[in-house]
Amino acid sequence: MYRCVRLSYPDDFLQCIVWRENSTEELSVFKLNTVTYGTKPAAFLAIRAMHQLSYDEEESFPIGSKIVRRDFYVDDLISGGDSVEEVREIRRQVKELLSRGHFPIRKWCSNESSALEGESECDKEQLIKFHDGSDVAKALGLVNLPKEYVSLCQGKPFPQKSKLVSLRPVLGSDGLLRVGGRLQNSNLDYDTRHPILLPKDHPVTKAIIVYYYEKYLHAGSQALLAALRQRYWPIGGRKFVASVINKCVRCFRMKPVTWEHVMGSLPANRVQPNPAFHTTGVDYCGPFYHKAEVRNKAPHKCYIAVFVCFSTKAAHLEVVKDLTTDSFIAALRRFISLRGSPRTIWSDNATNFVGAKSELAELKELFLSEQHTRSISSVCLADGIDWKFIPPQNAENLEVLTPAHFLKGCSFTKFPEPDITHLRVGCLSRWQRVTQMQQHFWKRWSSEYLTLLQERSKWRVETSNIKVGSIVLLKEDNAPPLRWQLGRIEEVIPGGDGVIRVAMVRVATILIKRAVAKLAVLPIDSEIVGTLPLPTGGVCSEQSASA
């Protein structure tokens, strides 16, 4: 093929060689005028020349030009059609098109001998017929099942150690390895009673599965396997069928599976004693529809803000009317009024939480300024004496007694108490009894509750980390899977244990930070998606202008 392509001036001077028959002769310089095998640009130049020929002759050979650009691999053509007449026309057009560029094409072969009529005998070659798959099935029986096939062919007993002994394979009258089974007396046809055995993980088996999968409109694994077994019995069929279905992008987008990683260690705020709601997580659930008391008034949406304590798992619920920042701030004010001000609040960084950032900063400054202007800011307790208020002039930095002390079990600025769990109850004052009870609670929390958190209830197996370049769907809780946005992983953020749980995803023109548990990785090669096919040298300027 390469020698059919002539180099143009002055590029041909780049292929000069020196030569002499023996050491006594003078050196001669020779120039190679055609593409030379072994040089780096050889394959590109030859294929580019053939493609240019197809463009130049496209008007005369519309089918052949398309076949040349699509179905050639270097100098080999693999093509076909839906009928013998179509294949003959493809062969004629390709042959005549290439002959105009002095590319002689020969060694034709086909599974249908009538498709090669008119070719010389020396240019014909013996392709395996594929009318009903019998010859291929025989070949497969000899290949991924040799002992079983040979034993049955020689009339020997079937190997008892074979994995197929439960199917009792038999050799059919057509020479195919088939399932013997137990349905000989059923009313099913022969192919269903004795389906053809197909080897596991073989390309032909996979091709048959894909054909049936598309034929039955992306059926589920159980339905697809039932359809296959009407004629074929793929070994290890259930797993093999599932592996084919799991790689279907269309089906994956209908039922996407989010990425899973091994469950990480609990943060310090989850496993260390802290006052209730010292560290708080917040999220919304809903929407819910609220029916007003007014008759005939349409129900309206509302949401629930869920505040959860990291240490005790205590939950506080607040109703909010919408997803705006103002509604969240109002819910947060009500929460703080009842439960006290948390030290840290964690959220999923939703829009209403992001908008609250500046307002929360102002609230913090206001809260700090109010601390210095309170008249009474704490209480003292002496043994045997009931609650006693200290005058404001003697307690500038103390805190007033409020109902929150009883709701939370401690003051907002808790005074450090010594460990008194080892003391007898009868020796303690009232305040010390309350303190001892709280300390017992926290000891039980450490000994009884924390031990329940040792096990990983899910995400137990270490899996490979999500990779940069992967094509993903971004899970949206309130949208169907087909509406989920498509993105590409541009950056990964590993945790302290090396497991990647957060990634930066490029969606259109924006970059989004998202937990990998909210991403569904499409079962496709990320190197292929989103890239254009490599150019083969472009087209001539006249050609692009006409296009």
C-alpha positions in Angstrom: 0.0 0.0 0.0 2.8 2.5 0.9 4.6 2.0 -2.4 1.4 3.1 -4.2 1.8 6.6 -2.9 4.3 8.9 -4.6 6.0 11.7 -2.7 5.9 15.2 -4.1 8.8 17.6 -4.7 10.7 18.6 -2.6 9.7 16.2 0.2 11.1 13.3 -1.8 14.6 14.6 -1.1 14.1 13.7 2.5 14.2 10.0 1.5 17.7 9.9 0.0 20.1 7.0 0.8 23.7 6.3 -0.1 24.8 3.0 -1.5 27.6 1.0 -3.0 28.1 -2.6 -3.8 31.6 -2.9 -2.3 34.1 -0.7 -0.5 36.1 0.0 -3.8 33.2 1.7 -5.5 32.2 5.3 -5.1 29.1 6.2 -3.1 25.9 6.6 -5.1 22.9 8.6 -3.9 19.4 7.2 -4.5 16.1 8.9 -3.9 13.1 6.9 -2.7 10.1 8.4 -4.6 7.4 6.5 -2.8 6.3 6.3 0.8 8.7 4.0 2.6 7.6 1.5 5.3 9.3 2.2 8.6 9.4 5.9 8.5 7.2 7.7 11.1 4.9 9.5 8.7 4.4 6.5 6.4 1.1 5.3 7.8 -0.4 8.8 7.9 0.7 9.7 4.3 -0.7 6.5 2.8 -4.0 6.7 4.6 -4.3 10.4 3.9 -3.7 9.9 0.2 -6.4 7.2 0.1 -8.9 9.4 1.9 -8.1 12.3 -0.5 -8.8 9.9 -3.4 -12.2 9.1 -1.9 -13.0 12.8 -1.6 -12.0 13.4 -5.2 -14.1 10.6 -6.6 -17.0 11.0 -4.3 -19.3 12.2 -7.0 -18.7 9.1 -9.1 -18.6 6.6 -6.3 -20.8 7.8 -3.4 -21.0 4.4 -1.7 -17.4 3.5 -2.3 -16.0 6.8 -1.0 -18.0 6.4 2.2 -16.8 2.8 2.7 -13.1 3.8 2.0 -13.2 6.4 4.8 -15.1 4.4 7.3 -14.3 0.7 6.9 -10.5 0.6 6.1 -7.9 -0.2 8.8 -4.7 0.8 7.0 -4.8 -1.6 4.0 -7.5 -4.0 5.2 -11.2 -3.5 4.4 -13.9 -5.1 6.5 -17.4 -4.2 5.4 -20.7 -5.7 4.6 -24.3 -5.1 3.6 -27.9 -6.3 4.1 -28.1 -8.2 0.9 -25.9 -9.8 -1.7 -26.7 -7.1 -4.2 -25.6 -4.4 -1.8 -22.3 -6.2 -1.1 -21.6 -6.5 -4.8 -22.2 -2.8 -5.4 -19.8 -2.0 -2.5 -17.2 -4.3 -3.9 -17.5 -2.8 -7.4 -17.4 0.9 -6.3 -14.5 0.4 -3.9 -12.5 -1.5 -6.4 -13.0 1.0 -9.2 -12.5 4.0 -6.9 -9.1 2.7 -5.6 -8.0 1.7 -9.1 -8.2 5.4 -10.2 -5.5 6.1 -7.6 -3.5 3.0 -8.6 -4.4 1.2 -5.4 -5.0 -2.3 -6.6 -7.2 -4.2 -4.1 -7.3 -8.0 -4.1 -7.9 -11.1 -1.9 -11.6 -10.8 -1.6 -13.5 -13.1 0.8 -17.1 -13.4 2.0 -19.4 -15.7 3.9 -21.6 -15.7 0.8 -19.7 -17.0 -2.3 -22.2 -15.4 -4.7 -21.1 -12.0 -3.5 -17.7 -12.6 -5.2 -19.0 -13.4 -8.7 -16.8 -11.9 -11.3 -13.6 -12.0 -9.3 -10.7 -14.1 -10.5 -10.2 -17.3 -8.6 -6.8 -16.2 -7.4 -8.4 -13.2 -5.7 -11.0 -15.2 -3.9 -10.5 -16.6 -0.3 -12.4 -19.6 2.6 -14.5 -17.3 5.1 -16.5 -19.2 7.7 -20.2 -19.2 6.9 -22.4 -17.5 9.5 -25.9 -18.3 8.4 -27.1 -19.8 11.7 -23.9 -19.6 13.8 -23.3 -23.3 13.6 -19.7 -23.2 12.3 -18.8 -20.5 14.8 -20.5 -22.4 17.6 -18.4 -25.5 16.7 -15.3 -23.5 16.8 -16.3 -22.0 20.2 -16.9 -25.5 21.5 -13.3 -26.4 20.6 -11.9 -23.2 22.1 -12.7 -21.0 26.1 -14.6 -26.0 26.4 -11.9 -28.5 24.7 -12.1 -31.4 27.1 -15.9 -31.6 27.2 -16.2 -31.3 23.4 -13.5 -33.9 22.6 -15.0 -36.3 25.1 -18.4 -36.1 23.6 -17.0 -36.4 20.1 -15.2 -39.6 21.0 -18.2 -41.0 22.7 -16.5 -41.0 26.1 -18.4 -40.3 29.4 -18.7 -36.6 30.2 -16.0 -35.4 32.7 -17.5 -35.5 36.2 -15.2 -32.7 37.4 -16.5 -30.3 34.8 -18.4 -27.2 35.9 -21.0 -28.1 33.3 -21.9 -31.4 34.7 -25.2 -30.1 36.1 -26.3 -29.2 32.6 -25.4 -32.7 31.2 -24.2 -31.3 27.8 -24.8 -33.4 24.7 -23.4 -33.2 21.2 -26.3 -32.4 18.8 -26.8 -33.9 15.4 -25.4 -30.7 13.9 -22.1 -31.1 15.9 -22.9 -28.3 18.4 -22.3 -28.6 22.1 -25.8 -28.2 23.6 -27.5 -28.4 27.0 -28.8 -31.9 27.8 -30.9 -30.8 30.7 -34.2 -32.2 31.9 -36.8 -30.9 29.5 -36.6 -33.6 26.9 -40.3 -34.4 27.4 -41.6 -30.8 27.2 -43.5 -29.3 24.4 -40.8 -26.7 23.7 -39.0 -26.7 20.4 -35.6 -28.3 20.0 -33.5 -25.2 20.4 -35.2 -24.3 23.6 -35.0 -27.8 25.1 -31.3 -28.0 24.1 -29.9 -24.5 23.7 -26.4 -24.0 22.3 -23.7 -23.7 24.9 -21.6 -20.4 24.7 -18.3 -20.0 26.5 -17.9 -17.5 29.2 -16.3 -14.0 28.5 -15.9 -14.7 24.8 -16.3 -11.8 22.3 -18.8 -13.8 20.2 -20.9 -14.5 23.3 -20.8 -10.8 24.2 -21.8 -9.9 20.7 -24.8 -12.2 20.8 -25.9 -10.8 24.2 -25.6 -7.2 22.9 -27.7 -8.1 19.8 -30.5 -9.6 22.0 -30.2 -6.6 24.4 -30.8 -4.1 21.6 -33.4 -6.4 19.9 -35.5 -6.5 23.1 -35.2 -2.8 23.7 -32.8 -2.8 26.6 -34.6 -5.4 28.6 -33.7 -6.2 32.2 -31.2 -8.9 33.1 -33.8 -11.5 33.9 -35.9 -10.9 30.8 -32.8 -10.8 28.6 -31.4 -14.0 30.0 -34.8 -15.7 29.4 -34.8 -14.5 25.8 -31.3 -15.7 25.2 -32.0 -19.1 26.6 -34.6 -19.7 24.0 -31.6 -20.6 21.7 -28.4 -20.1 23.6 -27.1 -20.9 27.0 -24.2 -18.6 27.9 -22.0 -20.1 30.7 -22.1 -17.8 33.7 -24.8 -16.1 31.9 -26.3 -14.1 34.8 -23.1 -12.3 35.7 -22.1 -11.9 32.0 -25.5 -10.4 31.1 -25.4 -8.1 34.0 -21.9 -6.9 33.1 -23.2 -6.0 29.6 -26.2 -4.2 30.9 -24.2 -2.3 33.5 -22.1 -0.8 30.7 -25.1 0.6 28.9 -25.1 4.4 29.2 -28.8 4.8 28.4 -29.9 2.3 31.1 -27.4 3.8 33.6 -28.9 7.2 33.1 -32.4 5.8 33.8 -31.2 4.2 37.1 -27.9 5.9 38.0 -25.8 4.5 40.9 -23.9 7.0 42.9 -20.2 6.5 43.8 -19.4 4.7 46.9 -16.3 4.8 49.1 -15.2 3.3 52.4 -16.8 5.0 55.3 -14.4 7.4 57.0 -13.5 7.8 60.6 -15.8 10.0 62.7 -14.7 13.6 63.3 -13.8 14.7 66.8 -17.1 16.6 67.3 -18.9 13.3 66.9 -16.9 11.3 69.5 -16.0 13.8 72.2 -18.3 15.0 75.0 -19.9 18.4 74.2 -23.0 20.2 75.4 -26.1 19.5 73.3 -26.0 21.4 70.0 -22.4 22.6 70.6 -21.8 21.3 67.1 -24.9 21.3 64.9 -25.7 20.0 61.4 -28.6 21.6 59.5 -30.5 20.5 56.4 -33.9 20.8 54.9 -36.5 18.1 54.2 -39.6 18.5 52.1 -41.5 20.1 50.6 -44.7 19.5 52.6 -48.1 21.0 51.7 -49.8 22.9 54.5 -53.5 23.3 54.4 -54.6 26.7 55.8 -57.6 26.9 58.2 -59.4 29.2 55.8 -61.9 27.2 53.8 -61.3 26.8 50.1 -57.8 28.2 50.3 -55.3 26.2 48.3 -52.5 24.4 50.3 -49.0 26.0 50.1 -45.5 24.6 50.3 -43.4 24.6 53.5 -40.2 23.0 54.5 -38.7 21.6 57.7 -35.3 22.8 58.9 -33.6 19.9 60.8 -31.0 20.8 63.4 -29.0 17.7 64.6 -26.5 17.7 67.5 -23.3 16.0 66.5 -22.6 14.5 69.9 -26.0 13.4 71.2 -27.9 13.1 68.0 -30.6 15.3 69.5 -32.9 16.8 66.8 -34.7 20.1 66.7 -37.3 20.8 64.0 -38.3 24.3 62.7 -41.0 25.0 60.0 -39.9 27.4 57.3 -42.1 28.8 54.6 -39.6 28.8 51.7 -36.0 28.2 50.7 -34.9 31.9 51.1 -32.1 33.1 53.3 -34.5 35.2 55.4 -36.6 32.2 56.2 -33.5 30.2 57.3 -32.3 33.2 59.5 -35.7 33.3 61.2 -35.6 29.5 61.8 -32.0 29.9 63.2 -33.1 32.7 65.6 -35.9 30.5 66.9 -33.5 27.5 67.3 -30.9 29.6 69.2 -33.6 31.1 71.4 -34.6 27.6 72.6 -31.4 25.6 72.5 -28.6 28.2 72.8 -26.0 29.4 70.4 -24.0 26.5 68.8 -20.3 26.8 68.4 -20.2 25.4 64.9 -22.9 24.8 62.3 -22.4 22.4 59.3 -24.5 22.5 56.2 -24.4 21.3 52.6 -23.6 24.8 51.3 -26.9 25.3 49.7 -27.8 28.8 48.4 -29.9 29.8 51.4 -27.0 28.8 53.7 -24.4 30.7 51.7 -26.6 33.8 51.8 -26.8 33.6 55.5 -23.0 33.8 56.0 -22.8 37.6 56.2 -25.9 38.0 58.3 -24.6 35.4 60.8 -21.4 37.4 61.1 -23.5 40.5 62.1 -25.5 38.4 64.6 -22.3 37.2 66.2 -21.0 40.8 66.7 -24.4 41.8 68.1 -24.4 38.8 70.5 -20.9 39.7 71.7 -21.8 43.3 72.3 -24.9 42.2 74.3 -22.8 40.0 76.6 -21.1 43.1 78.1 -24.3 45.1 78.7 -26.3 42.5 80.7 -27.0 43.4 84.3 -26.9 39.9 85.7 -25.0 37.3 83.8 -24.6 34.2 86.1 -25.6 32.7 89.4 -23.7 31.2 92.3 -24.7 28.3 94.6 -23.5 27.6 98.1 -23.9 24.4 100.0 -27.3 24.2 101.8 -28.5 27.5 100.3 -31.0 27.8 97.5 -30.4 29.9 94.3 -29.0 33.3 95.1 -28.7 36.2 92.7 -25.6 38.3 92.9 -26.1 42.1 92.5 -25.1 43.5 89.1 -22.3 45.7 90.5 -20.5 42.7 91.8 -21.0 40.5 88.7 -20.0 42.3 85.6 -18.8 39.2 83.8 -21.4 36.7 85.1 -24.6 35.5 83.4 -28.2 35.8 84.3 -30.2 32.7 85.1 -32.6 31.8 82.3 -34.9 28.8 81.4 -32.2 27.8 78.9 -30.1 26.6 81.8 -32.7 24.0 82.6 -33.4 23.1 79.0 -29.8 22.5 78.2 -28.7 21.3 81.6 -25.9 23.9 81.8 -25.2 27.6 81.3 -24.2 29.2 78.0 -20.7 29.8 79.4 -20.3 26.7 81.4 -18.0 26.9 84.5 -15.7 23.9 84.5 -16.9 21.3 87.2 -14.6 18.7 88.8 -15.3 15.0 88.3 -17.5 14.0 91.2 -18.8 10.7 89.9 -16.9 8.8 92.5 -18.5 10.6 95.5 -21.5 9.3 97.4 -24.8 10.9 96.6 -25.7 11.6 100.3 -22.6 13.8 100.6 -23.5 16.1 97.7 -25.4 19.3 97.5 -28.3 19.8 95.2 -26.2 21.4 92.5 -23.5 18.7 92.8 -26.2 16.0 92.5 -27.3 17.6 89.2 -23.7 17.9 88.1 -23.0 14.3 89.1 -26.0 13.1 87.1 -24.8 14.9 84.0 -21.3 13.5 84.4 -22.9 10.0 84.7 -24.8 10.6 81.5 -21.6 11.5 79.6 -19.8 8.5 81.0 -22.6 6.3 79.8 -22.5 8.1 76.5 -18.8 7.3 76.2 -19.2 3.6 77.2 -22.5 2.7 75.7 -23.2 5.0 72.8 -19.8 5.5 71.3 -19.1 1.8 71.0 -22.1 1.5 68.7 -20.3 3.7 66.3 -17.3 1.4 65.8 -18.9 -0.6 63.0 -19.2 0.6 59.5 -22.9 0.1 58.7 -22.3 0.6 55.0 -19.5 1.5 52.6 -17.4 -1.2 54.2 -15.2 -2.2 51.2 -12.4 -0.1 50.0 -12.9 0.8 46.3 -10.8 2.7 43.8 -10.9 6.4 44.1 -12.9 8.5 41.6 -10.6 9.6 38.8 -9.9 13.0 37.2 -11.6 13.1 33.8 -14.5 10.8 34.7 -17.8 11.7 33.2 -20.4 11.9 36.0 -24.1 12.8 36.6 -24.7 15.2 39.5 -27.5 13.8 41.7 -30.4 16.2 42.3 -32.8 15.1 45.0 -35.8 16.9 43.5 -35.2 16.0 39.8 -35.6 12.7 37.9 -32.3 11.1 36.8 -32.7 12.1 33.1 -32.6 15.7 34.2 -29.4 15.4 36.2 -26.6 17.5 34.9 -23.6 16.0 33.1 -20.1 17.0 34.2 -16.5 16.0 34.1 -14.2 15.6 37.2 -11.5 18.2 37.0 -10.0 17.9 40.5 -10.2 15.6 43.4 -9.8 16.4 47.1 -8.5 13.5 49.2 -9.2 13.2 52.9 -6.7 12.5 55.7 -6.9 8.8 55.0 -6.3 9.2 51.3 -9.9 8.4 50.3 -11.4 11.0 47.9 -14.8 12.1 49.1 -15.0 15.5 47.5 -14.4 16.4 43.9 -14.5 19.6 41.7 -16.9 19.0 38.7 -16.9 21.1 35.5 -20.5 21.6 34.4 -20.8 23.7 31.3 -18.8 26.8 32.1 -18.8 26.6 35.9 -16.9 24.6 38.5 -18.9 22.9 41.3 -17.6 21.3 44.5 -19.6 18.1 45.2 -19.4 15.1 47.5 -18.6 12.0 45.5 -21.6 10.3 47.2 -23.7 12.6 45.1 -22.0 11.7 41.8 -22.8 8.8 39.5 -19.9 7.8 37.2 -21.0 6.9 33.7 -19.8 3.4 32.6 -17.8 4.8 29.7 -14.1 5.5 28.9 -13.5 9.1 30.0 -10.7 9.4 27.4 -13.2 9.1 24.6 -16.1 11.1 25.7 -16.1 14.8 24.8 -13.1 14.5 22.4 -13.2 14.8 18.6 -11.8 12.0 16.4 -8.2 12.5 15.5 -7.8 14.3 12.2 -6.4 12.4 9.2 -4.8 15.5 7.7 -7.9 17.5 6.8 -9.2 18.1 3.4 -8.1 20.3 0.5 -9.0 23.9 0.5 -11.2 23.5 -2.6 -13.0 20.7 -0.9 -13.7 22.7 2.3 -14.9 25.7 0.2 -17.3 23.5 -1.7 -18.6 22.1 1.6 
